[in-house]
Amino acid sequence: MERSVYREMAELDQRHWWYKARREVLADLIRREARPPLNARILELGCGTGHNLEMLGQFGTVDALELDDEARSIAEQRLGRSVMSAPLPELAGVPDRGYDLIAALDVIEHIGDDQAAIAAIAAKLKPGAKFVMTVPAHQWMWSAHDVVNHHKRRYSKPGLRRLIEHSPLRLEKIGYLNSLLFPLAVAERFASRIRGKDSADVKLPSAPLNAALERIFAAERHLVGRLPLPPGLSLFAVASAI
């Protein structure tokens, strides 16, 4: 990702509705579908500025990996110890069969060989352990945001399913996230294209709007993994090591 994206993330990740609500949704999804054991050993790949580390820490002891030096420094301050730096798919220095849960939250879309990345992740999971991932959905939603974030692709639901099913992992659950706000996002995306102002900037809305958007997105925590939601901005998958 561009360095500006990490700085933007560090500025907004504790206040912006998308980050806050997404953590609530993912925490419920992990608790219900991944069901990590007590005192689980957890690894977050591509942790960025570390804004998910506290959430993941609810479930056990968290290790983290981040390639960008500036983002890794912020993540280390939040985690209170060192964060690894090892690219996918090599994951050099990450122990094999070492983790009860691995999370890659909006990470795999950055990797050229996503199939090799999933295979490498599978090798780091204990037998029966879980992998939780999220990725951006719908290639037709491609925008300046994807460009500055150095995305290689956005995913379709069948494409994500194939990725997991052709890996050493067993797919357990797949579905959409951020579905309730999807129509609004689509309308905004097409309006931006018509205006010729396709911007990658993420801004903090006014306090009332920020709170409203957070409530709407966070409400999905009661639905994700329980009911098949209509198309959303993101896809998730939960898979287990065989």
MISE-782439 format. One record per residue: residue number from 1; residue in one letter; x, y negated, z negated of N, C-alpha, C in turn. Coordinates in pm, whole numbers, plus 50000, padded with zeros to 5 digits. Each point is the difference from the previous one (the first is absolute). Example, Ala and Ser with C-alpha at 12.3 -4.5 7.8 and 13.67 -1.06 7.14 Angstrom:
<mikes>
MIKE, 1, A, 51319, 50569, 49220, 49911, 49881, 50000, 50090, 49880, 50000;
MIKE, 2, S, 49965, 49895, 50072, 50082, 49881, 49994, 49923, 49891, 49927;
</mikes>
This chain:
<mikes>
MIKE, 1, M, 50083, 50120, 50000, 49917, 49880, 50000, 50087, 49875, 50000;
MIKE, 2, E, 49944, 49890, 50049, 50070, 49873, 49993, 50018, 49960, 49854;
MIKE, 3, R, 50113, 49934, 49971, 50027, 49958, 49863, 49888, 49911, 49945;
MIKE, 4, S, 49939, 49920, 50087, 49892, 49912, 49956, 49880, 50079, 49947;
MIKE, 5, V, 49979, 50120, 50052, 49888, 50082, 49955, 50021, 50044, 49856;
MIKE, 6, Y, 50123, 50038, 49966, 50029, 50040, 49862, 49985, 49882, 49904;
MIKE, 7, R, 50042, 49883, 50044, 49986, 49883, 49913, 49853, 49965, 49979;
MIKE, 8, E, 49923, 50012, 50106, 49855, 49978, 49991, 49937, 50102, 49907;
MIKE, 9, M, 50044, 50126, 50011, 49950, 50107, 49915, 50029, 49970, 49853;
MIKE, 10, A, 50124, 49961, 49971, 50038, 49970, 49862, 49919, 49885, 49942;
MIKE, 11, E, 49965, 49904, 50085, 49923, 49884, 49954, 49854, 50035, 49972;
MIKE, 12, L, 49944, 50092, 50080, 49856, 50021, 49997, 49955, 50132, 49938;
MIKE, 13, D, 50089, 50096, 49979, 49954, 50136, 49970, 49933, 50018, 49865;
MIKE, 14, Q, 50009, 49902, 49913, 49929, 50008, 49872, 49873, 49915, 49999;
MIKE, 15, R, 49974, 49927, 50110, 49885, 49909, 50001, 49905, 50023, 50117;
MIKE, 16, H, 50052, 50046, 50114, 49918, 50011, 50120, 49903, 50117, 49986;
MIKE, 17, W, 49878, 49980, 50046, 49893, 50100, 49985, 50038, 50134, 50061;
MIKE, 18, W, 50070, 49999, 50115, 50030, 50125, 50069, 50090, 50089, 49915;
MIKE, 19, Y, 50107, 49943, 49945, 50092, 50078, 49917, 49930, 50051, 49874;
MIKE, 20, K, 49927, 49912, 49932, 49940, 50036, 49872, 49893, 50108, 50017;
MIKE, 21, A, 49911, 49981, 50096, 49893, 50098, 50020, 50056, 50133, 50051;
MIKE, 22, R, 50098, 49993, 50088, 50058, 50122, 50055, 50062, 50086, 49890;
MIKE, 23, R, 50065, 49937, 49902, 50056, 50077, 49889, 49890, 50071, 49922;
MIKE, 24, E, 49887, 49934, 49980, 49889, 50065, 49930, 49948, 50120, 50078;
MIKE, 25, V, 49982, 49982, 50130, 49949, 50108, 50084, 50097, 50117, 50000;
MIKE, 26, L, 50129, 49972, 50016, 50099, 50106, 50007, 50016, 50072, 49867;
MIKE, 27, A, 49992, 49927, 49890, 50010, 50065, 49869, 49888, 50102, 49981;
MIKE, 28, D, 49877, 49964, 50038, 49889, 50094, 49988, 50017, 50118, 50095;
MIKE, 29, L, 50049, 49973, 50121, 50022, 50108, 50096, 50105, 50098, 49947;
MIKE, 30, I, 50109, 49951, 49946, 50105, 50087, 49945, 49946, 50079, 49882;
MIKE, 31, R, 49929, 49934, 49912, 49947, 50068, 49881, 49905, 50112, 50037;
MIKE, 32, R, 49918, 49976, 50101, 49894, 50094, 50035, 50045, 50107, 50100;
MIKE, 33, E, 50082, 49962, 50098, 50033, 50093, 50108, 50141, 50060, 49988;
MIKE, 34, A, 50096, 49920, 49953, 50136, 50054, 49986, 50017, 50072, 49867;
MIKE, 35, R, 49933, 49950, 49896, 49999, 50063, 49868, 50141, 50039, 49954;
MIKE, 36, P, 50090, 49901, 49988, 50136, 50033, 49955, 50000, 50057, 49859;
MIKE, 37, P, 50093, 50089, 49970, 50006, 50057, 49865, 50043, 49896, 49898;
MIKE, 38, L, 49982, 50030, 49873, 50042, 49911, 49893, 50151, 49977, 50012;
MIKE, 39, N, 50041, 49874, 49985, 50141, 49963, 50010, 50061, 50040, 50135;
MIKE, 40, A, 49925, 49978, 50105, 50044, 50035, 50135, 50126, 49922, 50038;
MIKE, 41, R, 50078, 50060, 50086, 50114, 49931, 50060, 49954, 49950, 50136;
MIKE, 42, I, 50008, 49869, 50020, 49939, 49933, 50115, 50107, 49922, 50077;
MIKE, 43, L, 49985, 49998, 50132, 50088, 49922, 50086, 49915, 49914, 50092;
MIKE, 44, E, 50028, 49868, 50002, 49938, 49915, 50101, 50104, 49966, 50106;
MIKE, 45, L, 49970, 50034, 50123, 50086, 49969, 50114, 49964, 49863, 50055;
MIKE, 46, G, 50100, 49919, 50030, 49973, 49867, 50056, 49918, 49916, 49904;
MIKE, 47, C, 50051, 49983, 49878, 49919, 49935, 49895, 49992, 49849, 50017;
MIKE, 48, G, 50075, 49943, 50096, 49994, 49855, 50020, 50046, 49926, 49875;
MIKE, 49, T, 49923, 49905, 49954, 50034, 49923, 49881, 49957, 50069, 49871;
MIKE, 50, G, 49948, 50121, 50012, 49967, 50079, 49881, 49863, 49974, 49943;
MIKE, 51, H, 49909, 49945, 50081, 49870, 49963, 49945, 49911, 50119, 49968;
MIKE, 52, N, 50033, 50119, 50050, 49922, 50119, 49964, 50060, 50081, 49885;
MIKE, 53, L, 50118, 49963, 49953, 50072, 50084, 49905, 49928, 50011, 49866;
MIKE, 54, E, 49945, 49891, 49951, 49927, 50005, 49872, 49878, 50089, 50013;
MIKE, 55, M, 49929, 49990, 50111, 49883, 50084, 50023, 50040, 50148, 50002;
MIKE, 56, L, 50105, 50033, 50073, 50045, 50138, 50007, 50052, 50049, 49866;
MIKE, 57, G, 50053, 49909, 49919, 50051, 50036, 49869, 49894, 50050, 49904;
MIKE, 58, Q, 49873, 49978, 50032, 49892, 50057, 49918, 50006, 50152, 49999;
MIKE, 59, F, 50060, 50057, 50104, 49993, 50144, 50021, 50129, 50074, 49967;
MIKE, 60, G, 50106, 49928, 49963, 50124, 50068, 49967, 50120, 49909, 50015;
MIKE, 61, T, 50116, 50060, 50017, 50126, 49928, 50017, 50024, 49976, 50148;
MIKE, 62, V, 50021, 49873, 50035, 50007, 49961, 50141, 50143, 49971, 50042;
MIKE, 63, D, 50042, 50061, 50109, 50119, 49961, 50075, 49952, 49925, 50124;
MIKE, 64, A, 50089, 49920, 50057, 49960, 49921, 50116, 50115, 49989, 50099;
MIKE, 65, L, 49962, 49972, 50123, 50095, 49986, 50110, 49960, 49880, 50083;
MIKE, 66, E, 50096, 49914, 50032, 49975, 49883, 50084, 50129, 49962, 50071;
MIKE, 67, L, 49993, 49974, 50130, 50118, 49971, 50080, 50041, 49854, 49996;
MIKE, 68, D, 49905, 49908, 49992, 50033, 49857, 50004, 50062, 49956, 49868;
MIKE, 69, D, 50117, 49936, 50006, 50073, 49963, 49879, 49922, 49905, 49910;
MIKE, 70, E, 49939, 49897, 50060, 49929, 49900, 49921, 49876, 50061, 49934;
MIKE, 71, A, 49924, 50076, 50076, 49881, 50064, 49944, 50039, 50101, 49893;
MIKE, 72, R, 50108, 50075, 50025, 50044, 50101, 49903, 50040, 49935, 49868;
MIKE, 73, S, 50064, 49884, 50007, 50038, 49929, 49878, 49878, 49962, 49916;
MIKE, 74, I, 49895, 49953, 50066, 49876, 49966, 49929, 49937, 50125, 49941;
MIKE, 75, A, 49999, 50108, 50078, 49942, 50126, 49952, 50077, 50052, 49880;
MIKE, 76, E, 50131, 49986, 50000, 50080, 50047, 49887, 49969, 49922, 49873;
MIKE, 77, Q, 49975, 49871, 50014, 49961, 49921, 49884, 49867, 50049, 49944;
MIKE, 78, R, 49909, 50036, 50087, 49868, 50047, 49956, 50007, 50141, 49941;
MIKE, 79, L, 50083, 50084, 50060, 50011, 50137, 49953, 50088, 50011, 49876;
MIKE, 80, G, 50096, 49909, 49987, 50089, 50003, 49885, 50120, 50092, 50019;
MIKE, 81, R, 50021, 50047, 50120, 50117, 50083, 50031, 50020, 50000, 50151;
MIKE, 82, S, 50102, 50071, 50045, 50039, 49992, 50140, 49898, 50066, 50091;
MIKE, 83, V, 49992, 49948, 50122, 49915, 50052, 50105, 50091, 50053, 50111;
MIKE, 84, M, 49971, 50119, 50048, 50083, 50063, 50102, 49988, 49930, 50134;
MIKE, 85, S, 50099, 50020, 50085, 49998, 49949, 50137, 50042, 50113, 50092;
MIKE, 86, A, 49903, 50062, 50065, 50028, 50112, 50090, 49890, 50003, 50106;
MIKE, 87, P, 50035, 49990, 50127, 49897, 49993, 50105, 49935, 50135, 50026;
MIKE, 88, L, 49876, 49994, 50045, 49934, 50117, 50058, 50049, 50017, 50143;
MIKE, 89, P, 50014, 50123, 50051, 49962, 50124, 49933, 50111, 50066, 49920;
MIKE, 90, E, 50118, 49938, 49989, 50112, 50070, 49934, 49978, 50015, 49849;
MIKE, 91, L, 49956, 49892, 49935, 49979, 49999, 49854, 50122, 50054, 49926;
MIKE, 92, A, 50117, 49952, 50039, 50124, 50046, 49937, 50000, 49966, 49851;
MIKE, 93, G, 50037, 50097, 49919, 50008, 49980, 49856, 49871, 50024, 49925;
MIKE, 94, V, 49889, 50015, 50071, 49872, 50031, 49935, 49995, 50152, 49979;
MIKE, 95, P, 49978, 50046, 49876, 50008, 50144, 49973, 49889, 50079, 50069;
MIKE, 96, D, 50035, 50116, 50053, 49901, 50091, 50057, 49914, 50059, 49890;
MIKE, 97, R, 49873, 50021, 50033, 49904, 50064, 49908, 50001, 49933, 49863;
MIKE, 98, G, 50010, 49866, 50001, 50018, 49929, 49874, 49879, 49927, 49946;
MIKE, 99, Y, 49892, 49985, 50080, 49893, 49909, 49961, 49863, 50066, 50000;
MIKE, 100, D, 49918, 49955, 49902, 49861, 50045, 49989, 49908, 49917, 50090;
MIKE, 101, L, 50042, 49879, 50031, 49921, 49909, 50085, 50095, 49908, 50074;
MIKE, 102, I, 49982, 49989, 50130, 50071, 49901, 50080, 49896, 49912, 50068;
MIKE, 103, A, 50022, 49869, 49995, 49910, 49903, 50064, 50076, 49924, 50107;
MIKE, 104, A, 49939, 49988, 50117, 50051, 49916, 50109, 49884, 49911, 50042;
MIKE, 105, L, 49995, 49881, 49943, 49884, 49912, 50013, 50032, 49891, 50102;
MIKE, 106, D, 49947, 50018, 50121, 50030, 49914, 50115, 50150, 50003, 50029;
MIKE, 107, V, 50051, 50119, 50022, 50142, 50021, 50026, 50022, 50077, 50130;
MIKE, 108, I, 49926, 50107, 50023, 50029, 50091, 50111, 49985, 49932, 50136;
MIKE, 109, E, 49918, 49896, 50008, 49985, 49928, 50127, 50127, 49925, 50040;
MIKE, 110, H, 50096, 49987, 49906, 50128, 49934, 50029, 50104, 50097, 50057;
MIKE, 111, I, 49973, 50129, 49996, 50100, 50102, 50032, 49982, 50046, 50144;
MIKE, 112, G, 50109, 49999, 50076, 49991, 50042, 50140, 49952, 50143, 50014;
MIKE, 113, D, 50064, 50092, 49930, 49964, 50142, 50006, 49917, 50034, 49877;
MIKE, 114, D, 49871, 49975, 50009, 49914, 50023, 49883, 49989, 50148, 49965;
MIKE, 115, Q, 50007, 50088, 50101, 49992, 50143, 49971, 50120, 50046, 49918;
MIKE, 116, A, 50119, 49953, 50035, 50119, 50034, 49922, 49992, 49941, 49859;
MIKE, 117, A, 49941, 49882, 49988, 49987, 49937, 49869, 49911, 50083, 49909;
MIKE, 118, I, 49887, 50048, 50051, 49910, 50081, 49917, 50067, 50131, 49960;
MIKE, 119, A, 50074, 50060, 50092, 50071, 50125, 49968, 50103, 49976, 49890;
MIKE, 120, A, 50071, 49887, 50006, 50099, 49968, 49898, 49934, 49978, 49864;
MIKE, 121, I, 49885, 49934, 50000, 49927, 49977, 49875, 49956, 50133, 49940;
MIKE, 122, A, 49952, 50091, 50084, 49954, 50130, 49952, 50111, 50073, 49924;
MIKE, 123, A, 50125, 49984, 50046, 50112, 50069, 49936, 50031, 49945, 49861;
MIKE, 124, K, 49951, 49881, 49968, 50028, 49938, 49870, 49892, 50028, 49897;
MIKE, 125, L, 49893, 50068, 50040, 49889, 50031, 49910, 50018, 50137, 49937;
MIKE, 126, K, 49961, 50010, 49874, 49993, 50131, 49935, 49890, 50082, 50067;
MIKE, 127, P, 50005, 50132, 49995, 49890, 50080, 50055, 49866, 49961, 49938;
MIKE, 128, G, 49902, 49972, 50085, 49868, 49960, 49953, 49987, 49852, 49968;
MIKE, 129, A, 50110, 49925, 50004, 49997, 49858, 49970, 49931, 49923, 50112;
MIKE, 130, K, 49967, 49873, 49972, 49917, 49923, 50092, 50074, 49883, 50063;
MIKE, 131, F, 49960, 49971, 50122, 50047, 49884, 50076, 49880, 49913, 50031;
MIKE, 132, V, 50010, 49871, 49968, 49893, 49903, 50027, 50057, 49893, 50092;
MIKE, 133, M, 49932, 49975, 50112, 50048, 49899, 50093, 49886, 49911, 50046;
MIKE, 134, T, 50034, 49877, 50037, 49908, 49910, 50068, 50071, 49944, 50122;
MIKE, 135, V, 49923, 49970, 50102, 50052, 49941, 50124, 49894, 49906, 50057;
MIKE, 136, P, 50041, 49902, 50080, 49902, 49913, 50067, 49926, 50079, 50109;
MIKE, 137, A, 49873, 49969, 50017, 49915, 50073, 50094, 49975, 49919, 50127;
MIKE, 138, H, 49972, 50073, 50109, 49950, 49946, 50127, 50106, 49921, 50078;
MIKE, 139, Q, 50055, 50063, 50101, 50100, 49934, 50084, 49945, 49873, 50065;
MIKE, 140, W, 49869, 49997, 50028, 49941, 49882, 50063, 49996, 49880, 49905;
MIKE, 141, M, 50031, 50022, 49871, 50009, 49890, 49904, 50141, 49939, 49994;
MIKE, 142, W, 50089, 50046, 50087, 50138, 49951, 50001, 50004, 49847, 50009;
MIKE, 143, S, 50087, 49940, 49916, 50006, 49853, 49995, 50140, 49955, 49963;
MIKE, 144, A, 50016, 49870, 49983, 50128, 49944, 49957, 50044, 50056, 49866;
MIKE, 145, H, 49904, 50036, 49917, 50031, 50061, 49870, 50081, 50128, 50019;
MIKE, 146, D, 49962, 50083, 50098, 50072, 50122, 50026, 50140, 49972, 50053;
MIKE, 147, V, 50014, 49895, 50078, 50130, 49965, 50058, 50098, 49960, 49892;
MIKE, 148, V, 49963, 49907, 49911, 50094, 49952, 49899, 50027, 50107, 49894;
MIKE, 149, N, 49908, 50095, 49985, 50021, 50109, 49906, 50078, 50116, 50063;
MIKE, 150, H, 50038, 49986, 50127, 50078, 50101, 50072, 49929, 50135, 50004;
MIKE, 151, H, 49870, 49997, 50020, 49925, 50124, 50016, 50034, 50064, 50134;
MIKE, 152, K, 50005, 50132, 50000, 50017, 50075, 50125, 49866, 50034, 50062;
MIKE, 153, R, 49896, 50008, 49917, 49868, 50042, 50048, 49897, 49974, 49891;
MIKE, 154, R, 49874, 49998, 50040, 49887, 50016, 49909, 49939, 50137, 50032;
MIKE, 155, Y, 49924, 50056, 49907, 49957, 50138, 50013, 49850, 50013, 50021;
MIKE, 156, S, 49962, 50100, 50077, 49862, 50044, 50005, 49983, 50111, 49895;
MIKE, 157, K, 49879, 50025, 49961, 49976, 50108, 49903, 50041, 50135, 50057;
MIKE, 158, P, 49965, 50034, 50126, 50047, 50128, 50056, 50152, 50006, 50009;
MIKE, 159, G, 50065, 49887, 50032, 50144, 49998, 50009, 50067, 50025, 49867;
MIKE, 160, L, 49948, 49941, 49894, 50056, 50023, 49867, 49976, 50144, 49956;
MIKE, 161, R, 49883, 50052, 50032, 49972, 50140, 49968, 50100, 50093, 50069;
MIKE, 162, R, 50027, 49974, 50128, 50095, 50084, 50073, 50140, 49990, 49939;
MIKE, 163, L, 50039, 49880, 49960, 50132, 49981, 49941, 50019, 50091, 49878;
MIKE, 164, I, 49900, 50005, 49913, 50010, 50082, 49880, 49987, 50148, 50034;
MIKE, 165, E, 49907, 50033, 50087, 49975, 50142, 50031, 50116, 50064, 50074;
MIKE, 166, H, 50085, 49920, 50067, 50118, 50053, 50068, 50126, 49983, 49914;
MIKE, 167, S, 49982, 49987, 49871, 50111, 49984, 49906, 50001, 50118, 49903;
MIKE, 168, P, 50100, 50007, 49913, 50001, 50107, 49899, 49899, 49981, 49887;
MIKE, 169, L, 49923, 49892, 50005, 49902, 49971, 49895, 49862, 50051, 50037;
MIKE, 170, R, 49917, 50018, 49898, 49861, 50038, 50022, 49911, 49878, 49973;
MIKE, 171, L, 49925, 49959, 50101, 49912, 49884, 49986, 49883, 50035, 49909;
MIKE, 172, E, 49976, 49913, 49902, 49889, 50021, 49906, 49889, 49898, 50015;
MIKE, 173, K, 50036, 49877, 50033, 49899, 49895, 50011, 50051, 49893, 50095;
MIKE, 174, I, 49909, 49946, 50081, 50035, 49893, 50091, 49879, 49908, 50016;
MIKE, 175, G, 50024, 49872, 50015, 49888, 49909, 50017, 50045, 49855, 50012;
MIKE, 176, Y, 49902, 49912, 50005, 50026, 49857, 50018, 50002, 49927, 49866;
MIKE, 177, L, 50073, 49889, 49998, 50001, 49903, 49891, 49962, 49863, 50055;
MIKE, 178, N, 49954, 49915, 49911, 49962, 49863, 50036, 49899, 49999, 50113;
MIKE, 179, S, 49894, 50079, 49979, 49891, 50011, 50098, 49895, 49891, 49982;
MIKE, 180, L, 49974, 49962, 49876, 49891, 49905, 49974, 50030, 49863, 50063;
MIKE, 181, L, 50126, 49965, 50007, 50039, 49870, 50058, 50044, 50012, 50145;
MIKE, 182, F, 49992, 50120, 50056, 50049, 50022, 50136, 49929, 49912, 50104;
MIKE, 183, P, 49866, 49990, 49998, 49935, 49913, 50101, 50049, 49856, 49995;
MIKE, 184, L, 50021, 49949, 49880, 50050, 49863, 49985, 50142, 49988, 50057;
MIKE, 185, A, 50083, 50102, 49975, 50138, 49998, 50050, 50003, 50006, 50152;
MIKE, 186, V, 49915, 50082, 50059, 49995, 50010, 50146, 49957, 49868, 50060;
MIKE, 187, A, 49897, 49938, 49942, 49952, 49872, 50052, 50109, 49894, 49992;
MIKE, 188, E, 50073, 49998, 49889, 50107, 49902, 49984, 50113, 50026, 50098;
MIKE, 189, R, 50032, 50127, 50023, 50109, 50035, 50091, 49968, 49956, 50143;
MIKE, 190, F, 49877, 50027, 50045, 49964, 49962, 50136, 49985, 49849, 50015;
MIKE, 191, A, 49952, 49933, 49895, 49990, 49854, 50005, 50139, 49938, 50012;
MIKE, 192, S, 50097, 50058, 49930, 50138, 49950, 50009, 50056, 50017, 50140;
MIKE, 193, R, 49968, 50113, 50063, 50049, 50023, 50136, 49938, 49901, 50098;
MIKE, 194, I, 49873, 49974, 49983, 49932, 49905, 50088, 50059, 49860, 49984;
MIKE, 195, R, 50032, 49963, 49877, 50059, 49869, 49973, 50147, 49994, 50040;
MIKE, 196, G, 50059, 50117, 50026, 50143, 50006, 50031, 50087, 49971, 49881;
MIKE, 197, K, 49950, 50032, 49881, 50073, 49974, 49876, 50012, 50128, 49919;
MIKE, 198, D, 50059, 50101, 50060, 50022, 50127, 49933, 50119, 49984, 49906;
MIKE, 199, S, 49972, 49978, 49872, 50105, 49967, 49903, 50029, 50119, 49909;
MIKE, 200, A, 50127, 50014, 49960, 50040, 50105, 49907, 49996, 49951, 49856;
MIKE, 201, D, 49973, 49873, 49977, 50002, 49945, 49865, 49887, 50056, 49916;
MIKE, 202, V, 50032, 50035, 49875, 49900, 50042, 49903, 49986, 49888, 49898;
MIKE, 203, K, 49881, 49949, 49986, 49977, 49888, 49909, 49909, 50044, 49886;
MIKE, 204, L, 50017, 49936, 49885, 49914, 50025, 49886, 49872, 49919, 50017;
MIKE, 205, P, 49884, 50067, 50009, 49875, 49924, 50015, 49970, 49919, 49875;
MIKE, 206, S, 49898, 49916, 50009, 49955, 49928, 49882, 49966, 50100, 49890;
MIKE, 207, A, 50007, 49957, 49875, 49978, 50091, 49887, 49865, 50073, 50008;
MIKE, 208, P, 49888, 49930, 50029, 49873, 50072, 50008, 49997, 50104, 50112;
MIKE, 209, L, 50055, 49965, 50117, 50001, 50095, 50112, 50095, 50116, 49970;
MIKE, 210, N, 50115, 49971, 49942, 50096, 50104, 49966, 49936, 50101, 49905;
MIKE, 211, A, 49928, 49949, 49899, 49935, 50088, 49902, 49890, 50082, 50065;
MIKE, 212, A, 49924, 49940, 50091, 49891, 50073, 50067, 50054, 50111, 50088;
MIKE, 213, L, 50103, 49970, 50078, 50060, 50101, 50087, 50061, 50114, 49919;
MIKE, 214, E, 50061, 49965, 49888, 50057, 50105, 49913, 49890, 50092, 49947;
MIKE, 215, R, 49889, 49943, 49957, 49890, 50083, 49948, 49946, 50094, 50107;
MIKE, 216, I, 49984, 49948, 50121, 49944, 50083, 50108, 50094, 50115, 50033;
MIKE, 217, F, 50128, 49969, 50021, 50095, 50106, 50034, 50014, 50098, 49885;
MIKE, 218, A, 50013, 49951, 49877, 50019, 50088, 49884, 49881, 50092, 49977;
MIKE, 219, A, 49881, 49958, 50044, 49881, 50086, 49985, 50016, 50132, 50073;
MIKE, 220, E, 50089, 50005, 50099, 50021, 50124, 50074, 50064, 50109, 49914;
MIKE, 221, R, 50054, 49964, 49885, 50062, 50102, 49915, 49899, 50106, 49958;
MIKE, 222, H, 49873, 49964, 49998, 49895, 50096, 49964, 49963, 50091, 50116;
MIKE, 223, L, 50047, 49967, 50121, 49958, 50069, 50121, 50111, 50076, 50069;
MIKE, 224, V, 50121, 49944, 50000, 50111, 50058, 50076, 50034, 50139, 49948;
MIKE, 225, G, 50001, 50095, 50090, 50027, 50138, 49964, 49876, 50077, 49960;
MIKE, 226, R, 49893, 49929, 49969, 49874, 50065, 49963, 49904, 50006, 50117;
MIKE, 227, L, 49996, 49890, 50076, 49910, 49991, 50114, 50081, 49961, 50123;
MIKE, 228, P, 49960, 50049, 50118, 50068, 49956, 50122, 49959, 49858, 50035;
MIKE, 229, L, 50091, 49905, 49982, 49970, 49861, 50028, 50009, 49973, 50149;
MIKE, 230, P, 49927, 49900, 50049, 50013, 49960, 50141, 50137, 49939, 50026;
MIKE, 231, P, 50034, 49973, 50126, 50132, 49947, 50031, 50038, 49881, 49915;
MIKE, 232, G, 50128, 49997, 49962, 50055, 49893, 49918, 50132, 49952, 50056;
MIKE, 233, L, 50061, 49908, 49929, 50128, 49944, 50044, 50116, 50098, 49983;
MIKE, 234, S, 49985, 50094, 49907, 50108, 50093, 49970, 49946, 50143, 49995;
MIKE, 235, L, 50093, 50094, 50010, 49971, 50141, 49981, 50083, 50052, 49884;
MIKE, 236, F, 49947, 50100, 49929, 50077, 50068, 49897, 49999, 50149, 50029;
MIKE, 237, A, 50101, 50068, 49946, 50001, 50146, 50005, 50061, 50051, 49871;
MIKE, 238, V, 49947, 50110, 49950, 50056, 50071, 49885, 50033, 50140, 50049;
MIKE, 239, A, 50125, 50042, 49978, 50044, 50132, 50046, 50081, 50066, 49888;
MIKE, 240, S, 50015, 50130, 50009, 50073, 50074, 49897, 50110, 50082, 50062;
MIKE, 241, A, 50107, 50020, 49920, 50111, 50084, 50043, 49961, 50146, 49990;
MIKE, 242, I, 50039, 50078, 50098, 49964, 50141, 50004, 50109, 50081, 49929;
</mikes>
